[in-house]
């Protein structure tokens, strides 16, 4: 009998009334706003209401460096959240909201998988309560204000060749990456080149994720830099009059969304910043609620531990003041074999037969990546736990190989089969995570606020990526100097690089050494509160493939969604 699809499993779930899920977290009805039958928004006043309750243990779920196969990080997060109830613990899960661009593209949805999912999966994956649309509207309002500012005389003196604020859309559309606006008559605006990014890449999305209150969000929106004058002076959204209206559009979006897993574990779904050029983590306000709502708050950081987890530690925790108690590194047999460099793996194509054959030596050959990601957790003073996400075609000898690598590094390790068995398949992992979280945390960020931007970049490059040094282009050096003069030097750095390697070269597998990090450009997300050096080509507006998921998604004769994965 064929294993049911994620959508079939999700539709077969027995959901509790969502108000009951909120009650289990200690949330009173006056803090809840229903969105349909199975979703609630939580008012931010709940943060103060819960402030006197004990803090939950705070655990971040990360992974080895991603491969085209997918390592099942979100599925592991959901399975771990469900497993906590099997060992007598109350957990809350906090996760990013999926972007509809990837949902209709190649990746599909991001609710988890198998018997470890957040539900209703259709609602979660298809614009939920409209938060992404609010981000899109707020961002594009500012874009319109910038062009109107230019059309009405450009009082601020914006340099037409140095306007950094583009437009966004939550759709994969390569044709919009570079466009010209203002074509037509003089009344149609100032002609200039600009473009679109996907909504997840918007600085407004990063602000939503990193704000700690409505007032904080309003201030951050006002600090957005839309461009620079010819002498390098930054021009902000506050100066051109757009920030207040943006805050009005975002007023409802800042309230976190509450759903549940297949086994009725609370799931906070909020914000969805891009993992390459932003933090790749869910919102702080969701965590400020979840941290007082049970025994454990489990959250996820995008991509590998060198990416999302590093930003979780050095940007998100710096902003929230919350201290992590443990970190999970998700690994699979297939991922470590891929990191051996012996196999060519292409998304959507059959796996090489040799990769599926039993060969623990290939697992050990790719083990350098796991070792480095464990180290990347430990250098922040956090206890690492390796979660072996088991697949049906794995071999026990290959699981043992991963265990040997983890134990060699002094990390706890557990095999989990949450995809096939739900929470019951991850109880060993839950017990190990609970044990790790009891250890005394020595958490610290990698660099102080007062370090220069160059020092911050070089610390991350050396300690997290294993680079021998950093090479700055002439443009990057000039930009860094400009940002330091403008007072942005105290901001943390969010290094934009490939997620497919610990290095800046996506073809280098394992844990590369003997290379230098090339910084070709540096941009500032001043409202969000970080500076992002760009290392390589960063795609901020994806395109659709030959057979995008959108071609298979439809409504059946009963009006039910089909083809969503």
Kinemage of the C-alpha trace (Angstrom):
@kinemage 1
@onewidth
@group {chain A} dominant
@subgroup {mainchain}
@vectorlist {calphas} color= white
{ca unk a 1} P 0.000 0.000 0.000
{ca unk a 2} L 1.378 3.398 -1.022
{ca unk a 3} L 2.304 5.878 1.694
{ca unk a 4} L -0.359 8.625 1.743
{ca unk a 5} L 0.487 12.098 0.497
{ca unk a 6} L 1.076 14.951 2.923
{ca unk a 7} L -2.235 16.494 1.897
{ca unk a 8} L -4.104 13.218 2.485
{ca unk a 9} L -2.517 12.861 5.926
{ca unk a 10} L -3.295 16.467 6.798
{ca unk a 11} L -6.950 16.102 5.795
{ca unk a 12} L -7.275 12.970 7.919
{ca unk a 13} L -6.097 14.752 11.081
{ca unk a 14} L -8.372 15.188 14.080
{ca unk a 15} L -7.962 18.836 14.993
{ca unk a 16} L -8.875 20.300 18.346
{ca unk a 17} L -10.787 23.583 18.430
{ca unk a 18} L -8.075 26.195 18.001
{ca unk a 19} L -9.338 28.044 21.097
{ca unk a 20} L -8.511 24.907 23.113
{ca unk a 21} L -4.953 24.976 21.757
{ca unk a 22} L -4.660 28.600 22.881
{ca unk a 23} L -6.052 27.737 26.306
{ca unk a 24} L -3.412 25.013 26.697
{ca unk a 25} L -0.802 27.750 26.248
{ca unk a 26} L -2.380 29.916 28.947
{ca unk a 27} L -3.851 32.447 26.499
{ca unk a 28} L -7.152 33.990 27.564
{ca unk a 29} L -9.906 34.672 24.976
{ca unk a 30} L -9.480 38.437 25.094
{ca unk a 31} L -6.034 38.048 23.490
{ca unk a 32} L -7.314 35.945 20.591
{ca unk a 33} L -8.716 36.960 17.197
{ca unk a 34} L -10.254 34.113 15.145
{ca unk a 35} L -9.373 33.785 11.469
{ca unk a 36} L -11.838 31.239 10.175
{ca unk a 37} L -12.281 27.985 12.050
{ca unk a 38} L -8.714 26.730 12.557
{ca unk a 39} L -6.462 29.808 12.920
{ca unk a 40} L -6.121 32.516 15.549
{ca unk a 41} L -4.156 35.719 15.659
{ca unk a 42} L -2.671 36.582 19.052
{ca unk a 43} L -2.690 40.166 20.266
{ca unk a 44} L 0.696 41.422 21.463
{ca unk a 45} L -0.749 42.319 24.864
{ca unk a 46} L -0.414 38.600 25.572
{ca unk a 47} L 3.348 39.076 25.946
{ca unk a 48} L 2.879 41.202 29.051
{ca unk a 49} L 0.046 38.971 30.304
{ca unk a 50} L 2.330 35.897 30.238
{ca unk a 51} L 5.439 37.675 31.544
{ca unk a 52} L 5.221 36.250 35.087
{ca unk a 53} L 5.001 32.632 33.941
{ca unk a 54} L 8.131 30.415 33.948
{ca unk a 55} L 10.332 30.478 30.883
{ca unk a 56} L 10.327 27.462 28.619
{ca unk a 57} L 13.524 25.824 27.469
{ca unk a 58} L 14.464 27.467 24.172
{ca unk a 59} L 15.681 25.138 21.407
{ca unk a 60} L 16.618 25.997 17.816
{ca unk a 61} L 16.503 23.361 15.067
{ca unk a 62} L 19.163 23.711 12.374
{ca unk a 63} L 20.866 21.283 9.996
{ca unk a 64} L 23.873 20.253 7.983
{ca unk a 65} L 24.414 22.186 4.774
{ca unk a 66} L 21.338 21.650 2.564
{ca unk a 67} L 21.387 19.461 -0.521
{ca unk a 68} L 18.822 19.318 -3.359
{ca unk a 69} L 17.322 16.308 -1.560
{ca unk a 70} L 16.030 18.268 1.423
{ca unk a 71} L 16.957 17.198 4.928
{ca unk a 72} L 13.491 17.452 6.515
{ca unk a 73} L 14.272 20.213 9.003
{ca unk a 74} L 10.699 21.483 9.331
{ca unk a 75} L 9.391 17.910 9.505
{ca unk a 76} L 11.878 17.206 12.305
{ca unk a 77} L 10.798 20.362 14.129
{ca unk a 78} L 7.136 19.315 13.983
{ca unk a 79} L 7.962 15.729 14.957
{ca unk a 80} L 10.037 16.896 17.908
{ca unk a 81} L 7.230 19.191 19.052
{ca unk a 82} L 4.789 16.283 18.921
{ca unk a 83} L 7.232 13.917 20.631
{ca unk a 84} L 7.530 16.182 23.662
{ca unk a 85} L 3.977 15.271 24.700
{ca unk a 86} L 4.952 11.584 24.527
{ca unk a 87} L 7.578 12.167 27.237
{ca unk a 88} L 5.300 14.291 29.415
{ca unk a 89} L 6.453 17.750 28.277
{ca unk a 90} L 4.423 20.643 26.845
{ca unk a 91} L 5.990 22.179 23.754
{ca unk a 92} L 5.187 25.088 21.473
{ca unk a 93} L 6.606 25.213 17.961
{ca unk a 94} L 7.495 28.495 16.227
{ca unk a 95} L 8.099 28.482 12.489
{ca unk a 96} L 8.291 30.828 9.502
{ca unk a 97} L 5.348 31.226 7.160
{ca unk a 98} L 5.968 29.725 3.707
{ca unk a 99} L 6.270 31.980 0.684
{ca unk a 100} L 3.816 31.216 -2.097
{ca unk a 101} L 6.578 31.663 -4.671
{ca unk a 102} L 8.283 28.368 -3.725
{ca unk a 103} L 4.881 26.753 -2.984
{ca unk a 104} L 3.920 27.180 -6.636
{ca unk a 105} L 7.501 26.682 -7.838
{ca unk a 106} L 9.784 23.699 -7.184
{ca unk a 107} L 10.077 23.491 -3.399
{ca unk a 108} L 6.391 23.130 -2.575
{ca unk a 109} L 4.942 23.956 0.832
{ca unk a 110} L 6.695 24.178 4.172
{ca unk a 111} L 4.333 22.724 6.764
{ca unk a 112} L 6.456 19.660 7.495
{ca unk a 113} L 5.709 16.258 6.032
{ca unk a 114} L 4.259 12.813 6.594
{ca unk a 115} L 2.909 12.437 10.123
{ca unk a 116} L 4.799 15.494 11.392
{ca unk a 117} L 3.027 18.513 9.962
{ca unk a 118} L 1.415 21.787 10.913
{ca unk a 119} L -2.239 21.907 9.886
{ca unk a 120} L -4.390 22.939 8.113
{ca unk a 121} L -1.590 22.647 5.558
{ca unk a 122} L -3.563 24.288 2.741
{ca unk a 123} L -4.257 27.396 4.813
{ca unk a 124} L -0.684 27.532 6.098
{ca unk a 125} L 0.850 27.308 2.629
{ca unk a 126} L -1.617 29.577 0.826
{ca unk a 127} L -1.223 33.083 2.294
{ca unk a 128} L -2.600 32.189 5.759
{ca unk a 129} L -3.982 35.405 7.334
{ca unk a 130} L -2.589 37.743 4.689
{ca unk a 131} L 0.601 38.779 6.501
{ca unk a 132} L 2.698 38.334 3.349
{ca unk a 133} L 0.247 40.492 1.422
{ca unk a 134} L 0.528 43.189 4.083
{ca unk a 135} L 4.310 43.123 3.730
{ca unk a 136} L 3.946 43.351 -0.059
{ca unk a 137} L 1.523 46.287 0.211
{ca unk a 138} L 3.597 48.189 2.783
{ca unk a 139} L 6.794 47.689 0.807
{ca unk a 140} L 5.242 48.763 -2.486
{ca unk a 141} L 3.563 51.769 -0.891
{ca unk a 142} L 7.038 52.991 0.015
{ca unk a 143} L 8.195 52.241 -3.542
{ca unk a 144} L 5.356 54.415 -4.850
{ca unk a 145} L 6.261 57.147 -2.342
{ca unk a 146} L 9.876 57.102 -3.535
{ca unk a 147} L 8.858 57.512 -7.187
{ca unk a 148} L 6.330 60.203 -6.277
{ca unk a 149} L 9.057 61.982 -4.304
{ca unk a 150} L 11.238 61.980 -7.424
{ca unk a 151} L 8.356 63.140 -9.638
{ca unk a 152} L 7.471 66.009 -7.294
{ca unk a 153} L 10.947 67.544 -7.291
{ca unk a 154} L 13.204 65.205 -5.286
{ca unk a 155} L 13.580 67.535 -2.324
{ca unk a 156} L 15.883 65.060 -0.532
{ca unk a 157} L 18.338 64.990 -3.431
{ca unk a 158} L 18.157 61.234 -4.005
{ca unk a 159} L 20.736 60.080 -6.524
{ca unk a 160} L 18.802 58.300 -9.304
{ca unk a 161} L 21.723 55.878 -9.657
{ca unk a 162} L 21.758 55.005 -5.949
{ca unk a 163} L 18.149 54.240 -5.061
{ca unk a 164} L 18.203 50.916 -3.204
{ca unk a 165} L 14.468 50.413 -2.599
{ca unk a 166} L 12.873 48.140 -5.206
{ca unk a 167} L 9.435 46.477 -5.378
{ca unk a 168} L 8.290 43.034 -4.205
{ca unk a 169} L 5.802 40.319 -5.138
{ca unk a 170} L 5.131 36.891 -3.580
{ca unk a 171} L 5.437 35.088 -6.900
{ca unk a 172} L 8.423 33.516 -8.669
{ca unk a 173} L 8.761 35.718 -11.775
{ca unk a 174} L 12.191 36.121 -13.362
{ca unk a 175} L 10.854 38.658 -15.877
{ca unk a 176} L 10.505 41.226 -13.108
{ca unk a 177} L 14.085 41.049 -11.825
{ca unk a 178} L 15.096 44.106 -13.839
{ca unk a 179} L 12.542 46.612 -15.129
{ca unk a 180} L 12.252 50.232 -16.206
{ca unk a 181} L 9.575 52.410 -14.605
{ca unk a 182} L 8.250 55.805 -15.619
{ca unk a 183} L 7.982 55.120 -19.337
{ca unk a 184} L 5.463 57.240 -21.192
{ca unk a 185} L 4.799 60.949 -20.835
{ca unk a 186} L 6.298 63.317 -18.264
{ca unk a 187} L 3.179 62.799 -16.142
{ca unk a 188} L 3.971 59.076 -15.845
{ca unk a 189} L 6.900 59.651 -13.498
{ca unk a 190} L 10.688 59.685 -13.615
{ca unk a 191} L 12.197 57.070 -15.914
{ca unk a 192} L 14.696 54.853 -14.131
{ca unk a 193} L 15.793 51.235 -13.852
{ca unk a 194} L 14.676 49.198 -10.860
{ca unk a 195} L 13.249 45.718 -10.270
{ca unk a 196} L 11.269 43.291 -8.138
{ca unk a 197} L 12.354 40.916 -5.370
{ca unk a 198} L 10.231 38.189 -3.825
{ca unk a 199} L 8.280 39.380 -0.772
{ca unk a 200} L 10.308 37.164 1.573
{ca unk a 201} L 13.368 39.243 0.616
{ca unk a 202} L 11.734 42.532 1.616
{ca unk a 203} L 13.311 44.490 4.451
{ca unk a 204} L 9.756 44.970 5.734
{ca unk a 205} L 9.601 41.195 6.230
{ca unk a 206} L 12.867 41.245 8.163
{ca unk a 207} L 11.484 44.105 10.275
{ca unk a 208} L 8.350 42.073 10.998
{ca unk a 209} L 10.557 39.195 12.156
{ca unk a 210} L 12.861 41.274 14.372
{ca unk a 211} L 10.465 43.799 15.958
{ca unk a 212} L 9.663 43.316 19.641
{ca unk a 213} L 6.501 45.466 19.685
{ca unk a 214} L 4.214 47.549 17.485
{ca unk a 215} L 6.050 50.715 18.531
{ca unk a 216} L 9.402 49.112 17.745
{ca unk a 217} L 8.136 48.092 14.303
{ca unk a 218} L 6.972 51.667 13.629
{ca unk a 219} L 10.418 53.023 14.526
{ca unk a 220} L 12.188 50.431 12.381
{ca unk a 221} L 9.980 51.206 9.383
{ca unk a 222} L 11.010 54.849 9.721
{ca unk a 223} L 14.717 53.902 9.674
{ca unk a 224} L 14.528 52.134 6.297
{ca unk a 225} L 17.072 53.640 3.920
{ca unk a 226} L 15.570 53.994 0.431
{ca unk a 227} L 18.681 55.387 -1.226
{ca unk a 228} L 21.515 57.878 -0.964
{ca unk a 229} L 22.323 61.374 -2.151
{ca unk a 230} L 25.307 62.006 -4.412
{ca unk a 231} L 27.487 62.691 -1.357
{ca unk a 232} L 26.473 59.369 0.267
{ca unk a 233} L 23.949 60.708 2.775
{ca unk a 234} L 21.214 58.111 3.471
{ca unk a 235} L 17.585 59.063 2.805
{ca unk a 236} L 15.011 57.283 4.971
{ca unk a 237} L 11.359 56.365 4.630
{ca unk a 238} L 10.618 58.758 7.501
{ca unk a 239} L 12.087 61.635 5.498
{ca unk a 240} L 9.879 61.019 2.486
{ca unk a 241} L 6.772 60.471 4.612
{ca unk a 242} L 6.064 56.776 4.049
{ca unk a 243} L 6.708 55.117 7.415
{ca unk a 244} L 3.451 55.952 9.197
{ca unk a 245} L 1.203 54.571 6.482
{ca unk a 246} L 3.393 51.448 6.255
{ca unk a 247} L 2.891 50.860 9.978
{ca unk a 248} L -0.871 51.154 9.542
{ca unk a 249} L -0.794 48.481 6.831
{ca unk a 250} L 1.340 46.247 9.080
{ca unk a 251} L -0.707 46.741 12.266
{ca unk a 252} L -2.540 43.400 12.010
{ca unk a 253} L 0.362 41.516 10.440
{ca unk a 254} L 2.509 41.886 13.556
{ca unk a 255} L 0.127 39.630 15.491
{ca unk a 256} L 1.440 36.018 15.404
{ca unk a 257} L -0.739 33.248 13.947
{ca unk a 258} L -1.633 30.133 15.943
{ca unk a 259} L -2.197 26.728 14.333
{ca unk a 260} L -1.525 23.167 15.537
{ca unk a 261} L 0.287 20.013 14.498
{ca unk a 262} L -1.356 16.735 13.521
{ca unk a 263} L -1.080 15.753 17.215
{ca unk a 264} L -2.394 19.102 18.489
{ca unk a 265} L 0.892 20.697 19.533
{ca unk a 266} L 0.589 24.524 19.336
{ca unk a 267} L 2.342 26.055 16.303
{ca unk a 268} L 3.097 29.771 16.055
{ca unk a 269} L 3.515 30.715 12.389
{ca unk a 270} L 4.810 34.217 11.840
{ca unk a 271} L 6.962 36.119 9.335
{ca unk a 272} L 9.109 34.586 6.627
{ca unk a 273} L 12.376 36.440 5.987
{ca unk a 274} L 14.585 35.154 3.189
{ca unk a 275} L 17.324 32.786 4.337
{ca unk a 276} L 20.046 34.071 1.997
{ca unk a 277} L 19.990 37.838 2.538
{ca unk a 278} L 18.050 38.083 5.821
{ca unk a 279} L 17.788 36.152 9.074
{ca unk a 280} L 15.790 33.117 7.894
{ca unk a 281} L 14.062 32.882 11.287
{ca unk a 282} L 10.493 33.289 12.518
{ca unk a 283} L 9.441 36.310 14.552
{ca unk a 284} L 10.619 37.523 17.908
{ca unk a 285} L 7.087 38.422 19.039
{ca unk a 286} L 5.995 34.820 18.452
{ca unk a 287} L 8.923 33.629 20.557
{ca unk a 288} L 8.117 36.127 23.324
{ca unk a 289} L 4.694 34.482 23.556
{ca unk a 290} L 5.856 30.892 23.125
{ca unk a 291} L 8.667 31.205 25.665
{ca unk a 292} L 6.050 31.517 28.447
{ca unk a 293} L 3.563 28.961 27.087
{ca unk a 294} L 4.917 25.582 28.192
{ca unk a 295} L 8.011 23.554 28.970
{ca unk a 296} L 9.714 23.962 25.597
{ca unk a 297} L 9.753 26.505 22.797
{ca unk a 298} L 11.096 24.865 19.645
{ca unk a 299} L 11.963 27.043 16.660
{ca unk a 300} L 13.710 26.615 13.332
{ca unk a 301} L 16.527 28.461 11.589
{ca unk a 302} L 16.803 28.386 7.807
{ca unk a 303} L 19.388 26.395 5.852
{ca unk a 304} L 22.459 24.990 7.658
{ca unk a 305} L 23.926 25.973 11.010
{ca unk a 306} L 26.400 28.281 9.238
{ca unk a 307} L 23.444 30.306 7.907
{ca unk a 308} L 20.176 30.422 9.860
{ca unk a 309} L 21.573 29.293 13.208
{ca unk a 310} L 24.452 31.790 13.074
{ca unk a 311} L 21.908 34.550 12.414
{ca unk a 312} L 19.595 33.185 15.088
{ca unk a 313} L 22.403 33.485 17.621
{ca unk a 314} L 24.011 36.752 16.504
{ca unk a 315} L 21.050 38.749 15.181
{ca unk a 316} L 17.754 37.355 16.502
{ca unk a 317} L 18.896 36.551 20.048
{ca unk a 318} L 20.768 39.850 20.218
{ca unk a 319} L 17.513 41.662 19.404
{ca unk a 320} L 15.178 39.540 21.553
{ca unk a 321} L 17.351 39.054 24.622
{ca unk a 322} L 16.315 35.387 24.733
{ca unk a 323} L 18.979 32.763 25.428
{ca unk a 324} L 18.927 29.355 23.713
{ca unk a 325} L 19.310 26.221 25.815
{ca unk a 326} L 20.096 23.673 23.080
{ca unk a 327} L 20.354 23.332 19.312
{ca unk a 328} L 19.422 20.431 17.045
{ca unk a 329} L 21.436 19.696 13.903
{ca unk a 330} L 19.332 17.642 11.494
{ca unk a 331} L 21.311 15.212 9.373
{ca unk a 332} L 20.437 12.466 6.924
{ca unk a 333} L 22.418 9.601 5.469
{ca unk a 334} L 21.788 10.958 1.987
{ca unk a 335} L 22.983 14.464 2.894
{ca unk a 336} L 26.305 13.274 4.285
{ca unk a 337} L 26.838 11.004 1.288
{ca unk a 338} L 26.187 14.043 -0.907
{ca unk a 339} L 28.808 15.994 1.047
{ca unk a 340} L 31.376 13.340 0.247
{ca unk a 341} L 31.491 14.947 -3.205
{ca unk a 342} L 31.132 11.567 -4.915
{ca unk a 343} L 27.610 11.992 -6.258
{ca unk a 344} L 25.890 14.376 -8.638
{ca unk a 345} L 22.414 15.117 -7.306
{ca unk a 346} L 19.896 17.148 -9.283
{ca unk a 347} L 16.563 18.260 -7.810
{ca unk a 348} L 13.652 16.424 -9.426
{ca unk a 349} L 15.827 13.707 -10.987
{ca unk a 350} L 16.281 10.084 -9.794
{ca unk a 351} L 18.972 9.584 -7.172
{ca unk a 352} L 22.179 7.826 -8.243
{ca unk a 353} L 21.910 4.113 -7.441
{ca unk a 354} L 25.299 4.157 -5.718
{ca unk a 355} L 24.033 6.776 -3.275
{ca unk a 356} L 21.243 4.448 -2.144
{ca unk a 357} L 23.547 1.427 -1.759
{ca unk a 358} L 24.759 0.573 1.747
{ca unk a 359} L 28.106 2.290 2.276
{ca unk a 360} L 28.937 3.789 5.679
{ca unk a 361} L 32.338 4.846 4.331
{ca unk a 362} L 30.570 7.385 2.106
{ca unk a 363} L 28.770 8.725 5.183
{ca unk a 364} L 32.100 9.144 6.967
{ca unk a 365} L 33.530 10.794 3.837
{ca unk a 366} L 30.887 13.529 4.099
{ca unk a 367} L 31.099 13.739 7.874
{ca unk a 368} L 33.280 16.862 7.818
{ca unk a 369} L 30.177 18.933 7.156
{ca unk a 370} L 28.387 17.579 10.212
{ca unk a 371} L 31.488 18.084 12.350
{ca unk a 372} L 31.757 21.746 11.304
{ca unk a 373} L 28.064 22.412 11.890
{ca unk a 374} L 28.294 20.887 15.370
{ca unk a 375} L 31.274 23.144 15.980
{ca unk a 376} L 29.274 26.148 14.723
{ca unk a 377} L 26.678 25.478 17.415
{ca unk a 378} L 29.236 24.894 20.137
{ca unk a 379} L 31.240 28.092 19.502
{ca unk a 380} L 28.138 29.987 20.622
{ca unk a 381} L 28.144 28.105 23.946
{ca unk a 382} L 25.060 26.009 23.126
{ca unk a 383} L 24.671 22.230 23.584
{ca unk a 384} L 24.314 20.463 20.190
{ca unk a 385} L 22.088 17.451 19.488
{ca unk a 386} L 22.331 15.546 16.198
{ca unk a 387} L 18.972 14.343 14.879
{ca unk a 388} L 19.275 11.546 12.333
{ca unk a 389} L 16.199 11.956 10.158
{ca unk a 390} L 15.629 8.363 9.065
{ca unk a 391} L 14.513 7.398 5.555
{ca unk a 392} L 13.097 3.972 4.551
{ca unk a 393} L 16.067 3.192 2.298
{ca unk a 394} L 18.675 3.952 4.999
{ca unk a 395} L 20.822 1.171 6.423
{ca unk a 396} L 21.538 0.674 10.122
{ca unk a 397} L 25.289 0.708 9.470
{ca unk a 398} L 24.924 4.196 7.959
{ca unk a 399} L 23.022 5.457 10.999
{ca unk a 400} L 25.837 4.067 13.136
{ca unk a 401} L 28.317 6.029 11.035
{ca unk a 402} L 26.490 9.288 11.823
{ca unk a 403} L 26.364 8.326 15.497
{ca unk a 404} L 30.113 7.751 15.485
{ca unk a 405} L 30.714 11.199 13.979
{ca unk a 406} L 28.437 12.882 16.532
{ca unk a 407} L 29.941 11.005 19.488
{ca unk a 408} L 33.447 11.789 18.265
{ca unk a 409} L 32.449 15.480 18.465
{ca unk a 410} L 30.940 15.022 21.933
{ca unk a 411} L 27.405 15.707 20.721
{ca unk a 412} L 24.281 13.872 21.747
{ca unk a 413} L 22.588 11.964 18.933
{ca unk a 414} L 19.293 10.169 18.265
{ca unk a 415} L 17.602 8.471 15.323
{ca unk a 416} L 14.076 9.708 14.584
{ca unk a 417} L 11.320 8.358 12.336
{ca unk a 418} L 8.807 11.138 12.829
{ca unk a 419} L 7.885 11.306 9.128
{ca unk a 420} L 6.424 7.808 9.242
{ca unk a 421} L 5.379 7.572 12.888
{ca unk a 422} L 4.746 11.124 14.070
{ca unk a 423} L 5.662 12.050 17.626
{ca unk a 424} L 6.008 8.410 18.661
{ca unk a 425} L 8.867 8.104 16.164
{ca unk a 426} L 10.845 10.944 17.759
{ca unk a 427} L 10.567 10.210 21.480
{ca unk a 428} L 14.246 9.260 21.765
{ca unk a 429} L 15.151 12.581 20.133
{ca unk a 430} L 12.829 14.442 22.522
{ca unk a 431} L 14.457 12.806 25.551
{ca unk a 432} L 17.945 13.669 24.314
{ca unk a 433} L 16.964 17.281 23.562
{ca unk a 434} L 15.358 17.621 27.007
{ca unk a 435} L 18.550 16.312 28.584
{ca unk a 436} L 20.748 18.717 26.586
{ca unk a 437} L 18.522 21.677 27.496
{ca unk a 438} L 19.099 21.000 31.184
{ca unk a 439} L 22.817 21.679 30.804
{ca unk a 440} L 24.084 25.077 31.876
{ca unk a 441} L 24.069 27.292 28.784
{ca unk a 442} L 27.142 29.424 28.184
{ca unk a 443} L 25.560 31.231 25.257
{ca unk a 444} L 27.360 34.242 23.837
{ca unk a 445} L 27.315 36.121 20.564
{ca unk a 446} L 30.439 35.923 18.409
{ca unk a 447} L 31.248 39.629 18.370
{ca unk a 448} L 30.404 42.783 20.349
{ca unk a 449} L 28.300 45.627 18.964
{ca unk a 450} L 31.266 47.974 19.047
{ca unk a 451} L 33.422 45.868 16.699
{ca unk a 452} L 33.783 47.384 13.242
{ca unk a 453} L 31.780 45.967 10.345
{ca unk a 454} L 34.960 44.523 8.838
{ca unk a 455} L 35.862 42.844 12.132
{ca unk a 456} L 32.387 41.303 12.352
{ca unk a 457} L 32.550 39.963 8.804
{ca unk a 458} L 36.008 38.516 9.386
{ca unk a 459} L 35.029 36.838 12.668
{ca unk a 460} L 32.060 35.060 11.063
{ca unk a 461} L 34.114 34.138 7.991
{ca unk a 462} L 36.914 32.589 10.050
{ca unk a 463} L 35.022 31.005 12.940
{ca unk a 464} L 31.821 29.850 11.219
{ca unk a 465} L 32.805 29.332 7.585
{ca unk a 466} L 36.441 28.301 8.084
{ca unk a 467} L 37.744 30.897 5.617
{ca unk a 468} L 41.400 31.929 5.587
{ca unk a 469} L 40.418 35.582 5.228
{ca unk a 470} L 38.155 38.089 3.485
{ca unk a 471} L 38.734 39.914 0.202
{ca unk a 472} L 36.747 43.135 -0.338
{ca unk a 473} L 36.056 44.632 -3.734
{ca unk a 474} L 36.722 48.345 -4.118
{ca unk a 475} L 32.954 48.978 -4.124
{ca unk a 476} L 32.456 46.923 -0.937
{ca unk a 477} L 35.246 48.785 0.865
{ca unk a 478} L 33.725 52.126 -0.100
{ca unk a 479} L 30.274 51.008 1.063
{ca unk a 480} L 31.612 49.790 4.408
{ca unk a 481} L 33.332 53.136 4.962
{ca unk a 482} L 30.112 54.958 4.068
{ca unk a 483} L 28.078 52.856 6.513
{ca unk a 484} L 30.562 53.377 9.331
{ca unk a 485} L 30.415 57.157 8.779
{ca unk a 486} L 26.603 57.029 8.694
{ca unk a 487} L 26.526 55.387 12.138
{ca unk a 488} L 25.605 51.867 10.999
{ca unk a 489} L 28.794 50.300 12.357
{ca unk a 490} L 27.181 48.941 15.534
{ca unk a 491} L 24.760 46.781 13.558
{ca unk a 492} L 25.351 43.013 13.304
{ca unk a 493} L 26.222 41.481 9.945
{ca unk a 494} L 24.085 39.064 7.938
{ca unk a 495} L 26.427 37.603 5.325
{ca unk a 496} L 24.613 36.795 2.081
{ca unk a 497} L 26.208 33.745 0.511
{ca unk a 498} L 25.219 30.434 -1.005
{ca unk a 499} L 23.350 28.030 1.275
{ca unk a 500} L 24.705 25.025 -0.647
{ca unk a 501} L 28.172 25.161 0.917
{ca unk a 502} L 29.743 26.352 4.140
{ca unk a 503} L 32.015 28.323 1.830
{ca unk a 504} L 30.931 30.956 -0.701
{ca unk a 505} L 31.314 28.468 -3.564
{ca unk a 506} L 28.234 26.221 -3.982
{ca unk a 507} L 30.316 23.482 -5.619
{ca unk a 508} L 32.511 22.938 -2.536
{ca unk a 509} L 31.081 20.185 -0.331
{ca unk a 510} L 31.937 19.026 3.175
{ca unk a 511} L 33.859 21.623 5.194
{ca unk a 512} L 36.150 23.417 2.720
{ca unk a 513} L 39.461 24.914 3.841
{ca unk a 514} L 42.091 27.010 2.121
{ca unk a 515} L 39.710 29.579 0.631
{ca unk a 516} L 38.927 33.263 1.143
{ca unk a 517} L 35.516 34.933 1.377
{ca unk a 518} L 34.967 37.422 -1.482
{ca unk a 519} L 32.745 40.378 -0.539
{ca unk a 520} L 31.670 42.089 -3.766
{ca unk a 521} L 29.016 44.433 -2.369
{ca unk a 522} L 27.581 45.533 0.975
{ca unk a 523} L 24.034 46.714 1.642
{ca unk a 524} L 22.377 48.039 4.775
{ca unk a 525} L 18.978 46.988 6.126
{ca unk a 526} L 18.977 49.746 8.702
{ca unk a 527} L 15.326 49.351 9.687
{ca unk a 528} L 15.712 45.612 10.199
{ca unk a 529} L 18.938 46.285 12.039
{ca unk a 530} L 21.727 44.569 10.129
{ca unk a 531} L 24.267 45.117 7.371
{ca unk a 532} L 24.510 42.423 4.714
{ca unk a 533} L 27.703 41.813 2.780
{ca unk a 534} L 27.029 40.009 -0.525
{ca unk a 535} L 29.371 37.172 -1.463
{ca unk a 536} L 28.531 35.879 -4.932
{ca unk a 537} L 25.319 36.214 -6.919
{ca unk a 538} L 22.233 36.273 -4.701
{ca unk a 539} L 18.941 35.501 -6.422
{ca unk a 540} L 16.257 37.609 -4.726
{ca unk a 541} L 13.552 36.896 -7.295
{ca unk a 542} L 13.347 33.194 -8.209
{ca unk a 543} L 12.038 31.930 -11.521
{ca unk a 544} L 9.720 29.051 -12.343
{ca unk a 545} L 11.046 25.726 -13.619
{ca unk a 546} L 9.978 23.677 -16.639
{ca unk a 547} L 7.204 21.983 -14.660
{ca unk a 548} L 6.411 24.212 -11.646
{ca unk a 549} L 4.135 22.910 -8.911
{ca unk a 550} L 1.525 25.442 -10.062
{ca unk a 551} L 0.822 23.217 -13.070
{ca unk a 552} L -0.395 20.413 -10.763
{ca unk a 553} L -2.395 22.450 -8.245
{ca unk a 554} L -6.120 22.744 -8.893
{ca unk a 555} L -9.600 22.348 -7.439
{ca unk a 556} L -11.496 19.070 -7.763
{ca unk a 557} L -15.208 18.695 -8.479
{ca unk a 558} L -15.958 19.269 -4.775
{ca unk a 559} L -13.955 22.497 -4.610
{ca unk a 560} L -11.124 20.806 -2.653
{ca unk a 561} L -7.487 21.659 -3.359
{ca unk a 562} L -5.477 18.958 -5.114
{ca unk a 563} L -1.791 18.736 -6.024
{ca unk a 564} L -0.454 20.766 -3.085
{ca unk a 565} L 2.659 19.296 -1.490
